[in-house]
Amino acid sequence: MTKQLKAEVERLWKHVQELKDKLMAERHAEGERVMGYEIKKNIPIADRTKETPKYPFSKMEIGDCFDVPLKEIKPYKLRQIVYAYAYRMKIKLLTRTLPDENVVRIWRIL
């Protein structure tokens, strides 16, 4: 390869890199998709939303219970939710599946 040809290839390569950088900067500035995600600028952080709890664990006193229909959630999933909540709150909850009534009953026992 001649020196003249090498110089031309290097010049063209630099030009391609400049065009690529310019294109990426434009895409980034316009909020276009980069790597499959849209990058957004100057959007304020949203406040945390306080979801209303699905189950009334925090309102229960010792001896209280409530029923969850079996069609709403699988018993093993509900037990996971119940015991995780009980562990975090340092309380005791008990679950029993009552197939005759088609419910899972949850008691607070401590």
C-alpha positions in Angstrom: 0.0 0.0 0.0 1.4 3.4 -0.9 1.8 6.2 1.5 -0.8 8.2 -0.4 -3.3 5.4 -0.1 -2.6 4.9 3.6 -3.1 8.6 4.3 -6.4 8.5 2.4 -7.7 5.4 4.3 -6.8 7.1 7.6 -8.5 10.3 6.6 -11.7 8.4 5.6 -11.5 6.4 8.8 -11.4 9.6 10.9 -14.3 11.0 8.9 -16.3 7.8 9.6 -15.6 8.0 13.3 -16.6 11.7 13.4 -19.8 11.0 11.7 -20.5 8.1 14.0 -19.8 10.3 17.1 -22.0 13.1 15.7 -24.9 10.6 15.0 -24.7 9.1 18.5 -24.7 12.6 20.1 -27.7 13.6 18.0 -29.6 10.5 19.0 -28.7 11.0 22.7 -29.8 14.6 22.6 -33.1 13.8 20.9 -33.9 11.0 23.4 -33.9 8.3 20.8 -33.4 4.7 21.6 -29.8 3.7 22.5 -29.1 0.0 23.0 -32.8 -0.6 23.1 -33.6 2.0 25.8 -34.8 5.6 25.4 -32.7 8.0 27.3 -34.8 10.9 28.7 -33.4 14.2 30.0 -34.6 16.6 32.7 -37.4 14.5 34.1 -38.0 15.0 37.8 -37.9 12.1 40.1 -41.4 10.8 40.9 -42.6 10.7 44.5 -43.0 7.3 46.0 -46.6 6.1 45.8 -48.0 4.5 48.9 -49.9 1.5 47.7 -52.9 0.5 49.7 -52.2 -2.9 51.1 -54.0 -5.9 49.6 -54.4 -7.7 52.9 -55.3 -6.1 56.3 -52.4 -7.5 58.4 -51.5 -4.2 60.0 -55.1 -3.7 61.3 -55.4 -7.1 62.9 -55.3 -7.7 66.6 -54.5 -11.0 68.3 -57.3 -13.4 67.7 -58.6 -11.7 64.5 -58.8 -13.5 61.2 -59.9 -12.9 57.6 -60.6 -15.1 54.6 -59.0 -15.0 51.1 -60.9 -16.8 48.4 -59.0 -19.7 46.8 -59.7 -18.4 43.3 -57.8 -15.2 44.1 -54.4 -16.7 44.9 -52.8 -20.1 45.3 -52.5 -21.1 48.9 -48.7 -21.6 48.8 -48.2 -18.1 47.4 -50.4 -16.6 50.0 -48.5 -18.4 52.8 -45.3 -16.9 51.4 -46.8 -13.4 51.6 -48.2 -14.0 55.1 -45.1 -15.4 56.7 -42.8 -12.9 55.1 -45.0 -10.1 56.5 -45.1 -11.8 59.9 -41.3 -12.1 60.0 -40.8 -8.5 59.0 -43.3 -7.2 61.6 -42.2 -9.7 64.3 -45.8 -11.0 64.7 -47.2 -14.5 64.4 -49.8 -15.3 61.7 -51.3 -18.7 61.0 -52.9 -19.9 57.8 -55.3 -22.7 57.1 -56.7 -23.8 53.8 -60.4 -24.6 54.1 -61.4 -26.4 50.9 -65.1 -26.8 52.1 -65.4 -23.0 52.2 -63.0 -22.4 49.3 -60.9 -20.0 51.3 -57.6 -19.6 53.1 -58.2 -18.2 56.6 -55.5 -16.2 58.2 -55.3 -15.6 62.0 -53.1 -13.3 64.0 -52.0 -15.4 67.0 -49.3 -13.2 68.6 
